[in-house]
Amino acid sequence: MTAMYYLRKQLKMIEVMADERDYKLAGNAARHTITIYGLIGVFGIFILMALSGGKEDFIYILSQYLAFSICFLFILNVVIFRYLTQKK
């Protein structure tokens, strides 16, 4: 980090331009991260539901929390994507 800070201070330009490939790479990384989180979460939900003793068990409540957090993440992703596409 020190080397990067030093090199950044040596840069005479005020603004560093970003490449389109950076944005594409960041978008792909975000998409894959959300997909992997969703798949791992779904397997976790089913495992927690199978291990729970009933609907009043803490493990079952935890699985429901995980399910709603995954759904919220997916819905938030769609809303932000729609907002950003309409903004351009």
N, C-alpha and C positions, 0 to 999 in steps of 0.2 A: 504494500500500500504506500509505503514511503517513496519507493521508486516511481510509482504511478503519479503520486502527488508532485514529486520533483519534475518529472517530465511534463506534466500538465502546466506547471508554472513556467517552464521553458517555452511553451507554445505561445507564439506571438499573436495568433488569431484570437479574436474576441469570441467568435462563434465557430463551433465544430459542426460540420454538416453530417447528417446521417444518411446512410445508404438505404435504398429500398430493400435490399437483401436483409438488413438488420430488422426492419419491421416485419418482413415475411417470416424470418426465423423466429422472432418473438411471438408472432401469431400462431405459428405451428407448435411452438413449445407450450403455449397456453392451452391450445386445443388438446394436445396429447396429455398434458397434466390434468385437465378436467376429465378427460376420458378415463385415464388410469385411476384417478381418485374415485370416480363413479363406479368403476368395476370392482375395485377393492372394497369400496363401501357396500356394494350390493352383496358381495360374498360375506362380508362382516355382519350385515343385517341378518342374513339367513342363518349364519352360525349362532349369533346371539339369540335369535328367536328359537332355534332348536335347543339351545342350552337353558332357556328360561323355563321356570316352572309354571307360569301362567301369566295372565295379563296384569297382575298386581306385583309381579316380581321386578326387582330393580334392573335386571339384565334385559327384560322385555322393554321396559321404559327407555333404557339406553339405546336399544335397537331402533325404537321409534324416533328418538332424537336424531340418530344417525341418518335414518331414512328422510326425515324432514330437512335436515341440513343439506343432504345431497340434492333433494328436489329444489330447495331454495337456491343452491349454487347453479343448477342448470337453468332455472328460470331467470336468475340474475344475469347469467351469461347471455341468454337470448335477448333480454331487454337492453342490455348495454350494446350488444351487437346491432340490434335494430336502430338504436339511438345514433350510434356512430355511422352507420350506413346512410341514414337520412341526413346527418349533419354534413356529409361530404357533398 
